[in-house]
Structures are given as C-alpha cells and as structure tokens.
Amino acid sequence: MIDTVLFDLDGTLLSMDMDKFMHSYFEGISNSFCRLVEPAALIKNIMSATRYMVENTQSDKTNQKAFEEEFERLMGCDIAPLMDRFELFYRTDFKKLESIAYNQPICSKVVDMVKSKGYEVVLATNPLFPRIAIEERVRWTGIDVNCFKTITSFEEMHYCKPQIEYYQEIMEIINKRPENCLMIGNDVEEDMIAHKLGMKTFLVDTHLIKRGDKLPPVDYIGGYQDLYNFVLNELPDLKEKAV
C-alpha cells in the first residue's frame, strides 16, 4: 500500500522553463564572481564538476564532497573563498530568479491534499543545489517547506538523478519500501526510473523532459489538472482507512 509520495521540484511543483532558468542562473553566477575569477572558465568548471558529481556512485562521498573535490582540481586553487561566494549568491542574487518561475497554485493544493489524506511527502529534487537554494525555490511555489519529511539536498545525499542509487538512498533515509511509494515528476529519465525500483510513478507532462524516443513504463500520466484529479479521486484517504 502506498503511504508516501515523492515530488520532484523543478518542472513539477515549480513551473518553469529550465533552459531560461539555467541561462539566468549562470548569468547571475558570472556577475557575482566576476571580480574573483574569469566567468567563462568558472562556468565551464562548474559544469564539469557537476557532471562528475552526477556520475559519481561512491557511497563514501556526499554530492557536496564529490563536487568540491573535482571543482578544486579543475580550478587549481583553494576554493574556500569561492564556496563562500556561492553561499552569498544564494542568499542574495539567486532570489531574483523567482521571476522566471511560475507559481502553480494547483500544485500547493495537490501537496496539501496528499498531506491531509495522511501520506508522508518527500521533496525528491535532484540534489545538485545546496539546501538554501532548494528551500528558496520551494518558497517560490507557495508550499510550506516544513511539510516535507525529507528534502534531498547537495549536502546530505550521495547520489544524483538518474542514478537508481539516489532512490535507494531515499528509501533508506525514510525507512520505506519502494512499493509503499509514489514518485511524481516531469522528467522521463530522471524521475520515472523510480519505476525500476518498484515505485508507482506519475509523469507530469506539462513541462515534459524527454531525451529519447521511447517512454519507459509509467503508471499514470497527465498535466497538473490530471494530477489534482488523481490525488482527489484515486489516492485513498489513509486517515479514513485507519478509523
């Protein structure tokens, strides 16, 4: 029986054009770091270190550690001042990117309904960003960040999407079995891979990300209104069953 719902963030709970967001994100990074390091080299090394982090499957390294080790190797210097500047950026200029996102009130209604029916909720966002940046983006959705039992972040997780180990680690953290979980996301490769672990899946196709021609097995598919109707009509009320 499903008793836990995992939600992706970007493109799912938070409606946005990811290409536009990433362009503005790197533009903001370039402006923030311009007096410390040459912007083009910085962006290149951030992307390379991120790619290394995504591909890393060494369980002894958090995503933060994997990123920072590779980033320091690529930069060829002590990156402590740069990491401090990253934190400053996330506390200041990062907030300006909210204008690129689109608040979908129906998403907060979906999360509220899932919670009201007695399900635990997990924010299963790809942990490429530090907690501060994730919580800021949650704020843009209008959803209370405290409603999530777990938020997968850069500092805590050891794997990224689309590694299946990412979902296995979530199961260990929340002490659940895959068959007790439903994964909701908009990325075919990164979110729907949870199906291989035994989770039920709902593919939100409003901001669909699909890199290949084939669609892997999914249990449910539809837009925001379809998701709302599914939670309203198809997801059992666990509180009623407990009575």
C-alpha positions as CSV (number, residue, x, y, z in Angstrom):
1,M,0.0,0.0,0.0
2,I,1.3,3.5,-0.9
3,D,1.8,5.7,2.1
4,T,4.5,8.1,0.9
5,V,4.5,10.5,-2.1
6,L,7.8,11.8,-3.6
7,F,7.6,15.0,-5.5
8,D,10.1,16.4,-8.0
9,L,10.6,20.2,-7.8
10,D,11.7,21.9,-11.0
11,G,9.2,21.5,-13.8
12,T,6.8,19.6,-11.4
13,L,5.9,21.5,-8.3
14,L,7.7,24.6,-9.6
15,S,6.6,25.5,-13.1
16,M,9.5,27.0,-15.2
17,D,11.4,27.0,-18.4
18,M,14.5,25.1,-17.4
19,D,16.6,26.4,-20.3
20,K,15.7,30.0,-19.4
21,F,16.3,29.4,-15.7
22,M,19.8,27.9,-16.2
23,H,20.8,30.7,-18.6
24,S,19.8,33.3,-16.0
25,Y,21.4,31.2,-13.2
26,F,24.8,31.1,-14.9
27,E,24.5,34.8,-15.8
28,G,23.9,35.6,-12.2
29,I,26.9,33.4,-11.2
30,S,29.1,35.2,-13.7
31,N,28.2,38.6,-12.4
32,S,28.6,37.6,-8.8
33,F,32.1,36.0,-9.3
34,C,33.5,38.4,-11.9
35,R,36.0,40.0,-9.6
36,L,37.2,36.6,-8.3
37,V,37.6,34.5,-11.4
38,E,37.2,34.7,-15.2
39,P,33.5,33.9,-15.8
40,A,33.8,31.6,-18.8
41,A,36.4,29.3,-17.1
42,L,34.3,29.3,-13.9
43,I,31.1,28.2,-15.7
44,K,33.0,25.5,-17.6
45,N,34.5,24.1,-14.4
46,I,31.1,24.3,-12.5
47,M,29.5,22.3,-15.3
48,S,32.4,19.7,-15.4
49,A,32.4,19.3,-11.6
50,T,28.6,18.9,-11.7
51,R,28.8,16.2,-14.3
52,Y,31.4,14.4,-12.2
53,M,29.1,14.7,-9.2
54,V,26.1,13.3,-11.2
55,E,28.1,10.3,-12.4
56,N,29.7,9.6,-9.0
57,T,28.4,6.4,-7.3
58,Q,30.9,6.2,-4.5
59,S,28.8,5.9,-1.3
60,D,31.5,7.5,0.9
61,K,31.2,10.8,-0.8
62,T,28.3,13.2,-0.4
63,N,27.4,15.2,-3.5
64,Q,28.9,18.3,-1.9
65,K,32.2,16.5,-1.3
66,A,32.3,15.0,-4.9
67,F,31.6,18.4,-6.4
68,E,34.1,20.3,-4.3
69,E,36.9,17.8,-4.8
70,E,36.5,17.9,-8.6
71,F,35.9,21.7,-8.7
72,E,39.1,22.4,-6.7
73,R,41.1,20.1,-9.0
74,L,39.7,21.9,-12.0
75,M,40.2,25.4,-10.6
76,G,43.7,24.6,-9.3
77,C,43.4,26.6,-6.2
78,D,41.8,26.7,-2.8
79,I,38.1,27.0,-3.5
80,A,37.0,28.1,0.1
81,P,36.6,31.7,-1.0
82,L,34.6,30.6,-4.0
83,M,32.3,28.4,-1.9
84,D,31.7,31.4,0.5
85,R,30.7,33.5,-2.5
86,F,28.3,30.7,-3.7
87,E,26.6,31.0,-0.3
88,L,26.4,34.7,-0.6
89,F,24.9,34.4,-4.1
90,Y,22.2,32.0,-2.9
91,R,21.3,34.4,-0.1
92,T,21.1,37.4,-2.4
93,D,21.0,37.4,-6.2
94,F,19.6,33.9,-6.5
95,K,16.3,35.2,-5.2
96,K,15.9,37.4,-8.3
97,L,15.4,34.2,-10.4
98,E,12.0,33.9,-8.9
99,S,10.7,36.0,-11.8
100,I,11.5,33.1,-14.2
101,A,9.3,30.6,-12.3
102,Y,5.5,30.4,-12.5
103,N,3.6,29.7,-9.3
104,Q,1.0,27.0,-10.0
105,P,-1.5,27.2,-7.1
106,I,-2.8,23.8,-8.1
107,C,0.5,22.3,-7.0
108,S,0.2,23.5,-3.5
109,K,-3.3,22.2,-3.4
110,V,-2.1,18.8,-4.5
111,V,0.5,18.7,-1.8
112,D,-2.0,19.9,0.9
113,M,-4.4,17.2,-0.2
114,V,-1.8,14.5,-0.1
115,K,-0.9,15.6,3.4
116,S,-4.5,15.8,4.5
117,K,-5.1,12.2,3.4
118,G,-2.4,11.0,5.7
119,Y,0.6,10.5,3.3
120,E,4.1,11.4,4.1
121,V,5.7,13.7,1.5
122,V,9.3,13.8,0.3
123,L,10.8,16.5,-1.9
124,A,12.8,14.3,-4.3
125,T,14.5,17.1,-6.2
126,N,17.8,16.4,-7.9
127,P,20.3,17.3,-5.2
128,L,22.6,19.4,-7.3
129,F,22.0,22.5,-5.2
130,P,22.6,23.3,-1.5
131,R,19.7,23.3,0.9
132,I,19.5,27.1,1.0
133,A,18.8,27.2,-2.8
134,I,16.3,24.4,-2.7
135,E,14.3,26.0,0.2
136,E,14.3,29.3,-1.8
137,R,12.8,27.5,-4.8
138,V,10.2,25.8,-2.6
139,R,9.2,29.3,-1.3
140,W,8.5,30.3,-4.9
141,T,5.9,27.5,-5.1
142,G,3.9,28.8,-2.2
143,I,4.4,25.5,-0.4
144,D,5.5,25.3,3.2
145,V,9.0,23.8,3.2
146,N,8.3,22.2,6.6
147,C,5.6,19.9,5.1
148,F,8.3,17.6,3.6
149,K,9.5,14.8,5.7
150,T,12.8,14.8,3.8
151,I,14.4,17.1,1.2
152,T,17.2,15.6,-0.8
153,S,20.0,18.2,-0.9
154,F,23.6,18.6,-2.1
155,E,25.0,18.4,1.4
156,E,23.3,15.2,2.5
157,M,22.8,12.9,-0.5
158,H,25.4,10.7,-2.0
159,Y,23.8,10.2,-5.4
160,C,22.0,12.3,-8.1
161,K,19.3,11.5,-10.6
162,P,19.2,9.5,-12.8
163,Q,21.2,7.0,-10.7
164,I,18.9,4.4,-9.2
165,E,21.0,4.6,-6.0
166,Y,19.5,8.0,-5.5
167,Y,16.1,6.5,-4.9
168,Q,17.5,3.6,-2.9
169,E,19.1,6.1,-0.6
170,I,15.8,7.9,-0.1
171,M,14.2,4.6,0.9
172,E,16.9,4.1,3.5
173,I,16.5,7.7,4.9
174,I,12.8,7.5,5.3
175,N,12.7,3.7,6.1
176,K,10.2,2.8,3.4
177,R,10.0,0.1,0.8
178,P,9.6,1.2,-2.9
179,E,6.2,-0.4,-3.2
180,N,5.0,1.9,-0.5
181,C,5.9,5.0,-2.6
182,L,4.6,7.1,-5.5
183,M,7.1,9.2,-7.5
184,I,5.7,12.3,-9.2
185,G,7.9,14.1,-11.7
186,N,8.2,15.6,-15.2
187,D,11.5,14.1,-16.3
188,V,11.2,10.8,-18.1
189,E,14.8,9.7,-17.5
190,E,15.4,11.2,-14.1
191,D,12.1,10.7,-12.3
192,M,10.4,7.7,-14.0
193,I,13.5,5.5,-13.3
194,A,12.0,5.1,-9.9
195,H,9.7,2.5,-11.5
196,K,12.6,0.2,-11.9
197,L,12.9,0.1,-8.1
198,G,9.3,-0.9,-7.7
199,M,7.7,2.5,-7.1
200,K,4.5,3.7,-8.7
201,T,5.0,6.7,-10.9
202,F,3.1,9.7,-12.2
203,L,4.6,11.5,-15.2
204,V,3.5,15.2,-15.2
205,D,3.7,16.1,-18.9
206,T,3.1,19.9,-18.6
207,H,6.8,20.6,-18.7
208,L,7.8,17.2,-20.0
209,I,11.6,16.5,-20.3
210,K,12.1,13.5,-22.6
211,R,15.5,12.9,-24.1
212,G,14.8,9.7,-26.1
213,D,12.1,8.4,-28.4
214,K,10.8,5.7,-26.1
215,L,8.6,6.2,-23.0
216,P,9.6,3.8,-20.1
217,P,6.8,2.2,-18.1
218,V,4.8,4.7,-16.1
219,D,1.7,4.1,-14.1
220,Y,0.0,7.4,-14.6
221,I,0.5,10.4,-16.9
222,G,-1.1,13.8,-17.4
223,G,-1.0,17.5,-16.7
224,Y,-1.5,19.4,-13.5
225,Q,-5.3,19.1,-13.5
226,D,-5.0,15.4,-14.1
227,L,-2.6,15.1,-11.2
228,Y,-5.0,17.0,-9.0
229,N,-7.9,14.8,-10.1
230,F,-5.8,11.7,-9.5
231,V,-5.0,12.7,-5.9
232,L,-8.6,13.7,-5.3
233,N,-10.3,10.7,-6.7
234,E,-7.7,7.8,-7.0
235,L,-5.4,8.2,-4.0
236,P,-7.1,6.6,-1.0
237,D,-7.6,8.6,2.2
238,L,-5.3,6.8,4.7
239,K,-7.0,8.5,7.7
240,E,-10.4,7.1,6.8
241,K,-8.8,3.6,6.5
242,A,-7.3,4.0,9.9
243,V,-10.7,4.6,11.6
